[in-house]
Amino acid sequence: MGLLAGRIAAAEALGRDLPPPTLTTSMGALVNHITGGAEAKTFQPMNVNFGLYPPLDDIRSGRRGRKDRYPAYTNRAKDDFRDWLAAQG
């Protein structure tokens, strides 16, 4: 998260816009949690966990168990974060 904060600060200093990573990535899910995805009255800081990710679509998850779901969350997060990094140049 420190690296992301540094990138955002650098982009701002250069007058550029840096969109946050998508919600399907660990950093994006945490950014969403701390910037409004959580109830302000009951907010608790937390580490990343699969409960912060949006649900998988039916094609990827179906009605599979945790053993199959967790790798699907992880693979989607890695692919989406790689795409986000590539889009930043």
N, C-alpha and C positions, 0 to 999 in steps of 0.2 A: 504494500500500500504506500510505503514511503517513496518508492520509485514512481508510482503513478502520481502522487502529489507533486513530486519534482518535475515530472513531465508537464503536468497541468500548469504549474507555476512558470516554467520556462516558456510554454506556449503563450501564456498570458503576457509575459514580459516582452515577447516578440510580436504581440498584437495578433496572435493567431488563435483560432478556436480548436480546442481538442475535445471532441465528444468523449464521454465516458465509455468504457467497454460495455458490451451488451450484457443484459441481465443473466444470460446463460453462462457467463464466465464467473469465476470466483471473485475477481476484483469488481466486476459490474454488480454482482449480487450484494457484495458488502457495501459498495457505494450507495446502492439503492436503499439498503437497510438503514444506513446512517443519515441519509438525506431525505427521508420521508417515507420509506417503505415500512417503517415501524410506527407503532402508536406512541406519540410523544409522551403521553402520561405514564406509560409503562415501559419506556425504552430501556433496554439493557444491552450494553456492548456485548459482542459475541465474536467468536471465531467463525470462519466459514464452515458451513455444513450443508448437506444436500437439501435440507428444508428451506434454504434461501433461494434455491434455483426454481425457475418456473417449471411446471410439469413437462415431461417429455410428450411428444406427440404420439398418437396411437401406433404409428408404424414402428417407432423405435422402442416403445415400452410395452405396448400391449398390456397384458395382465401378468407380466413377469414378476418374479420375486426380486428381493433386494440384491441377490447375487448377480442378476442380469441387469437390473436398473442402474446400479452404481457405476459400472463401467460405461453404460450408455450416457449417463450424465457427464462423466469424465471426458469421454471422447468428444461429445458435443462441445463442452467447455474449451477443450484444447483447440478444436477446429475453429470455433468462433473467435477465440483470443488471437490465434494466428492470423485470421482474416482481419481483425481489428488492427493488429500491429502493422500488417502489410498496407492497410489503407492510410496509415499515418505517414508513410514514406520513409 
